Amino acid sequence: MSRLDSVIRRLQAQRACLQYGVELVRELSGPVFELGLGNGRTYDHLREICSGCEIFVFERSVAAHPDCIPDDAHLFLGDLSETLPAAVERFRGQVRLIHSDIGTGDQARNAEIARYIAGFLPDLLCPGGIIISDQDTVFAGAEPVALPDDVRSGRYFMYRAGPTG
Ligand SMILES: C[S@@+](CC[C@H](N)C(=O)[O-])C[C@H]1O[C@@H](n2cnc3c(N)ncnc32)[C@H](O)[C@@H]1O
């Protein structure tokens, strides 16, 4: 597969998982978290497909398209090691959907940060809340969510918090 095909498939998988995740949490309440703003593509898409949701973005260094930058009240600016603990204090057990896209080319670092994020998920997600991630963020009490049909296993990851959160 060419690198172009690979990028296209990754973005299609990302879009399909976001769409499915938003549908799964449609009847829940609570905010949505976007971990890693990047150039703002997925944040912008979430805004579009999850209208009415309050979305908080976590980013250590904002460099997105100007149209895709949240207002200050919806931006946790800084490293996740500082902002996730603060978010738990504010949103414990309330978050209905988290999209995490913080991967780099460094697989060892990706696995480390995925484990770090996973440690916060039981405290952040509401019962039935969903995490969608480019890395495997399995967490205590997580139920795997079957990926959309056109997304191959391992390309993206989805888990749901159990009924007790
Ligand atoms: C791959 S990009 C996100 C792309 C985005 N989903 C999009 O569609 O445009 C990853 C982003 O995560 C941010 N990031 C990575 N590690 C972080 C950390 N430990 N704390 C805060 N932000 C982090 C990077 O600065 C980068 O902007």
The ligand as an SDF file (V2000), in Angstrom:
LIG
                    3D

 27 29  0  0  0  0  0  0  0  0999 V2000
   -1.3090   14.0860   15.8860 C   0  0  0  0  0  0  0  0  0  0  0  0
   -1.5900   15.6600   16.5600 S   0  0  0  0  0  0  0  0  0  0  0  0
   -3.3370   15.7460   16.6910 C   0  0  0  0  0  0  0  0  0  0  0  0
   -3.9940   15.9110   15.3520 C   0  0  0  0  0  0  0  0  0  0  0  0
   -5.4650   16.2710   15.4220 C   0  0  0  0  0  0  0  0  0  0  0  0
   -6.2680   15.1650   15.9080 N   0  0  0  0  0  0  0  0  0  0  0  0
   -5.9690   16.7230   14.0850 C   0  0  0  0  0  0  0  0  0  0  0  0
   -6.8100   16.0390   13.4840 O   0  0  0  0  0  0  0  0  0  0  0  0
   -5.5260   17.7850   13.6160 O   0  0  0  0  0  0  0  0  0  0  0  0
   -1.0770   15.4210   18.2320 C   0  0  0  0  0  0  0  0  0  0  0  0
   -1.1460   16.6580   19.1060 C   0  0  0  0  0  0  0  0  0  0  0  0
   -1.0260   16.2310   20.4660 O   0  0  0  0  0  0  0  0  0  0  0  0
   -0.2440   17.1590   21.1790 C   0  0  0  0  0  0  0  0  0  0  0  0
    0.3660   16.4520   22.3160 N   0  0  0  0  0  0  0  0  0  0  0  0
    1.1730   15.3600   22.2470 C   0  0  0  0  0  0  0  0  0  0  0  0
    1.5480   14.9770   23.4690 N   0  0  0  0  0  0  0  0  0  0  0  0
    0.9820   15.8610   24.3430 C   0  0  0  0  0  0  0  0  0  0  0  0
    1.0070   15.9880   25.7690 C   0  0  0  0  0  0  0  0  0  0  0  0
    1.7270   15.1580   26.5340 N   0  0  0  0  0  0  0  0  0  0  0  0
    0.2990   16.9890   26.3360 N   0  0  0  0  0  0  0  0  0  0  0  0
   -0.4340   17.8490   25.5570 C   0  0  0  0  0  0  0  0  0  0  0  0
   -0.5030   17.7720   24.2020 N   0  0  0  0  0  0  0  0  0  0  0  0
    0.2020   16.7830   23.6030 C   0  0  0  0  0  0  0  0  0  0  0  0
    0.7870   17.6520   20.1710 C   0  0  0  0  0  0  0  0  0  0  0  0
    1.2650   18.9320   20.5260 O   0  0  0  0  0  0  0  0  0  0  0  0
   -0.0110   17.6410   18.8730 C   0  0  0  0  0  0  0  0  0  0  0  0
   -0.5620   18.9160   18.6050 O   0  0  0  0  0  0  0  0  0  0  0  0
  1  2  1  0
  2  3  1  0
  2 10  1  0
  3  4  1  0
  4  5  1  0
  5  6  1  0
  5  7  1  0
  7  8  2  0
  7  9  1  0
 10 11  1  0
 11 12  1  0
 11 26  1  0
 12 13  1  0
 13 14  1  0
 13 24  1  0
 14 15  1  0
 14 23  1  0
 15 16  2  0
 16 17  1  0
 17 18  1  0
 17 23  2  0
 18 19  1  0
 18 20  2  0
 20 21  1  0
 21 22  2  0
 22 23  1  0
 24 25  1  0
 24 26  1  0
 26 27  1  0
M  CHG  2   2   1   9  -1
M  END
$$$$
